[in-house]
Amino acid sequence: PLAERTNLAGVRHILLVLSGKGGVGKSTLSTQLALALRDAGKRVGILDVDLCGPSIPRMLRVQDSAVHQCDSGWVPVFVGQDKAIALMSIGFLLERPDDAVVWRGPKKN
């Protein structure tokens, strides 16, 4: 719908890193790709939806950060002093890193 188009209006390119198998380096590739794009002067957003082991916050050394909710949705964690990488990860929504992902209500949506 219209809200989705508005939220992505400034996004020029979307890259999807996926595999049907675990342990093949999706998180590592995503992290290295984001860092390379940042070093090339690009602004990057990462949406980490790894339910079994969200490791990108740890790879980018922001695992102790928290996302905040505002009227328009979740505000991501910005990485580094230049804040060129915005990261949203399921890992930020868990109370403890080893917690199972069991959500209901607003968090599930």
C-alpha positions as CSV (number, residue, x, y, z in Angstrom):
1,P,0.0,0.0,0.0
2,L,0.8,3.7,0.0
3,A,2.6,3.7,3.4
4,E,5.1,1.0,2.2
5,R,5.9,3.0,-0.9
6,T,6.4,6.2,1.1
7,N,8.8,4.4,3.6
8,L,10.9,3.1,0.7
9,A,10.7,6.2,-1.5
10,G,14.4,7.1,-0.9
11,V,15.7,3.6,-1.4
12,R,17.4,3.1,-4.8
13,H,18.6,-0.5,-4.6
14,I,17.5,-3.5,-2.5
15,L,19.8,-6.5,-2.2
16,L,18.5,-9.8,-0.8
17,V,20.9,-12.2,0.8
18,L,19.2,-15.6,1.4
19,S,19.7,-19.3,1.4
20,G,17.7,-22.3,2.3
21,K,20.5,-23.6,4.4
22,G,22.0,-22.3,7.6
23,G,25.7,-21.7,8.2
24,V,26.6,-20.7,4.7
25,G,27.7,-17.1,5.5
26,K,24.6,-15.0,4.9
27,S,25.2,-12.8,7.9
28,T,28.9,-12.5,7.1
29,L,28.3,-11.6,3.5
30,S,25.6,-9.1,4.4
31,T,27.9,-7.4,7.0
32,Q,30.9,-7.3,4.7
33,L,28.7,-6.0,1.8
34,A,27.3,-3.2,4.0
35,L,30.8,-2.2,5.2
36,A,32.1,-2.1,1.6
37,L,29.2,0.0,0.5
38,R,29.7,2.4,3.4
39,D,33.4,2.7,2.6
40,A,32.3,3.6,-1.0
41,G,30.3,6.5,0.4
42,K,26.9,4.9,0.3
43,R,24.2,4.9,3.0
44,V,23.2,1.4,3.9
45,G,20.3,-0.2,5.7
46,I,20.3,-3.8,7.0
47,L,17.2,-5.7,7.9
48,D,18.3,-8.8,9.8
49,V,15.4,-11.2,10.1
50,D,17.5,-14.2,11.2
51,L,15.1,-15.9,13.7
52,C,17.5,-18.6,14.8
53,G,20.7,-16.6,15.5
54,P,20.7,-12.9,14.7
55,S,24.5,-12.2,14.6
56,I,24.8,-9.0,12.6
57,P,24.5,-6.8,15.7
58,R,27.5,-8.6,17.2
59,M,29.4,-8.5,13.9
60,L,29.0,-4.7,13.8
61,R,29.7,-4.3,17.6
62,V,26.3,-2.8,18.4
63,Q,24.8,-5.8,20.2
64,D,24.2,-3.8,23.4
65,S,22.2,-1.1,21.6
66,A,18.4,-0.9,21.5
67,V,15.9,0.1,18.9
68,H,13.1,2.5,19.9
69,Q,9.5,2.7,18.8
70,C,8.0,5.9,17.6
71,D,4.7,6.9,15.9
72,S,5.9,5.8,12.4
73,G,7.5,2.5,13.5
74,W,10.8,1.3,14.8
75,V,13.9,3.5,14.7
76,P,17.0,1.5,13.7
77,V,20.4,1.4,15.4
78,F,22.9,3.5,13.5
79,V,26.4,2.0,13.3
80,G,29.6,4.0,13.7
81,Q,30.3,7.7,14.0
82,D,29.2,8.5,10.4
83,K,25.9,6.6,11.0
84,A,26.0,5.4,7.4
85,I,24.7,2.0,8.3
86,A,21.2,1.7,9.8
87,L,20.5,-1.7,11.3
88,M,17.3,-3.3,12.4
89,S,17.6,-6.8,13.8
90,I,15.4,-9.2,15.6
91,G,18.3,-9.5,18.0
92,F,17.5,-6.0,19.4
93,L,14.0,-7.1,20.3
94,L,15.0,-10.1,22.4
95,E,15.6,-9.6,26.2
96,R,18.5,-12.0,26.1
97,P,20.5,-13.2,23.1
98,D,19.6,-16.8,23.7
99,D,15.8,-16.2,24.0
100,A,13.5,-18.0,21.7
101,V,11.5,-15.8,19.3
102,V,7.9,-16.2,20.6
103,W,5.9,-13.0,19.9
104,R,2.2,-12.0,20.0
105,G,0.4,-8.7,19.4
106,P,2.3,-5.6,18.4
107,K,5.8,-7.1,18.3
108,K,4.6,-9.9,16.0
109,N,3.0,-7.4,13.6
